[in-house]
Amino acid sequence: MKIYQLLASLFYFYGSSEALKEDKKVLLADVKTITFYRGKLTTGRRNEPIRQMQCVGGDACHEFVPDVVQCTNVGSDGTDTNWRCDAELPKSLKFGP
């Protein structure tokens, strides 16, 4: 059952506090880990802030919302960056189909 749509479709992210200070862009493929927080908004420069996590369907939307989801870059399929996401979920729930 797919529970959450994580907002990792941007092509560039700021990778560190140093990058923020120097206004450097970092390729998403070079980012090792992204952490999303319940109730927090994105902080991009080009778009309006949106929720970092959003429930996209299924009964779990009303049962449980994780506080934190951490996604790790697990490589590329040649076209897109692939991510493995983890959160503390009840045993009855999981990420994915």
Secondary structure, DSSP 8 states (H G I E B T S, - for coil): ---EEE----SEE--SHHHHHHT--EEGGG--EEEEETT-B---SSS---BSEEE-SSTHHHH---SEEEEEEEEE-SSSEEEEEE----TT--S--
